[in-house]
Amino acid sequence: MSYLVLARKYRPQSFEAVVDQDHVTRTLINAIAAGRVAHAILFTGPRGTGKTTVARILAKAMNCAAGPTPEPCNDCQPCREITSGKAVDVFEIDGASNNSVDQIRELRDNVKYMPAHSPHKIYIIDEVHMLSTPAFNALLKTLEEPPAHVMFIFATTEPHKIPATILSRCQRHDFKRIALASITDHMQKLCGLEHFDISRSSLTLIAREAGGSIRDALSLLDQVTACSDGKIEDTQVLDLLGVIDRKMIFDLVQALLDGNAQKVLESLDVVHQRGHDMKRLYADLVEHFRHLMVVKLCRQTGRLVDLPAHEIQRLQEQVASVSTAHLNQLFDLLFKEEPAVKFSAQPKIAVEMACFRLLQAKPTLTIESLIEKLDTLRRQIEDSPADPAPQTADIQSPPTAAVATDATKSESPGHRPRTHAKNGAVPAAETFSPAGLQQDWKRIQAVIATDHPALAANLQKCRPRQLADGRLEIEVSGNGFTLSMIKKSKNLDIIRDVCLEIFGRAVEIVLDAVAEPSDSTVKKKEENQLKNEAMSHPLVAEAVKIFDGEVLGVTIIKEDKS
């Protein structure tokens, strides 16, 4: 075929023409000038970044009639033969198809022979990682101590597959991915030479699809230019490459940030109707949010965001009103939903569901703002005057006169005097508040303890339940001995007499035995009380309001008194 693809037609023929690999070419130029070129060199890096091209230029630099020289003339016979691939002293071997041990043994046997008419015999082995282990082993000794006229140049995209014994015998040079701007500039230069009418935005799109490979970019450019005889439109490039318009990605992300579910669904439907891969769309979304995070956190993006300047500016405008915490929250959700989209039989629905979850994510506050809010609330609570304790009054029972005894004269707060009933019993309608009854019960225990200490000791395990309708119900906890002692008629009479003295009325004593609570039960009751107090604290209530959440649990931390 007479036609040469752009990648072959415009292949660099000198170190200066190599695109964006200055760190490698400068090292080789200095080594050639100083006469310190290694006998075994390994080029590693992504595909299409210039490894084989640099290997050929290095071969020309070593075998040039004016050389070894850092600037091969490309006019002498050795240079022309190497350029055309016809040099008898430069062997280009495909490691994928020549990977057997027998082929390497043949190479090893030919190494000892002198070159035909060039200073050096050079072996360029591409995709060297494809050699078998026995083939590598057969090459070890020759690679370590080759003849003075022999030079090995290896190229690979997967250096980790090469044995360490081979790597240690080679001088390694790592090629990097070519920047987006460098690929775009190079293609724009070639389009000028070929008279292609194509916009820089389309070239940028092609460069993005190349993924840092200049060979892939030129192959795509060949494909794009073949579809039109005149001006190449941006829409033609989008349709031909099958990529999603960047404007659609920006619009979709903006709708997600604005919480516009209608616009999100419409954008997804447009992408689907145009036949784009929804999984590819999701990958573009993840990448876009990554760019937003970088732009948000870094003042100078540099190569961290390999995009045109106008897209970086739009990223800055899009993320200006979004907090870092919210952006990180959305980024995490995207990663969590990625497996569901990747393995879904209905990727469109999976992407829609993922977008719904992004829409439901509420912006989060920073830790600093939360601490500031809580501190403000704490200061407000501390500065506010304490509310006086409410004075409770029992309006259900009528006022009564106190019994004129020494015990009643020293009534504690909360005790309410009571009047005598005419019939000598507590009126049926009269009831007593729990607080007042407890105070009366303490007075009863104090009176009994004066003359009957044994009975008083048993009453310590009793608790008054209620006093109503002339009946005093008493809960008796503990073992059966306590109940049996109190149930004795002598002790009941003593309790009745003291109740008559305290209440001024005769009451009927009703005993109710209950199981004595264990230490664990008492402890649990105390812990529940502490938890209730903690959950009702104003600071906790404000924190729940700020976070729009709920308290899942309370942990009691005991103070170390040591």
Secondary structure, DSSP 8 states (H G I E B T S, - for coil): -----HHHHT---SGGGSSS-HHHHHHHHHHHHHT---SEEEEE-STTSSHHHHHHHHHHHHH-TT-S-SS--S-SHHHHHHHHT--SSEEEEETTTS-SHHHHHHHHHHHTS--SSSS-EEEEEETGGGS-HHHHHHHHHHHHS--TTEEEEEEES-GGGS-HHHHTTSEEEE-----HHHHHHHHHHHHHHHT--B-HHHHHHHHHHHTT-HHHHHHHHHHHHTT-SS-B-HHHHHHHHT---HHHHHHHHHHHHHT-HHHHHHHHHHHHHTT--HHHHHHHHHHHHHHHHHHHH-S--TTSS-S-HHHHHHHHHHHTTS-HHHHHHHHHHHHHHHHHHHT-SSHHHHHHHHHHHHHH------HHHHHHHHHHHHHHHHHS-----------SS-------SHHHHT--TT-------TTSB--TT-B--HHHHHHHHHHHHHHHHHH-HHHHHHHTTEEEEEEETTEEEEEE-S-HHHHHHHTSHHHHHHHHHHHHHHHSSB-EEEEEE-----HHHHHHHHHHHHHHHHHTSHHHHHHHHHHT--------------
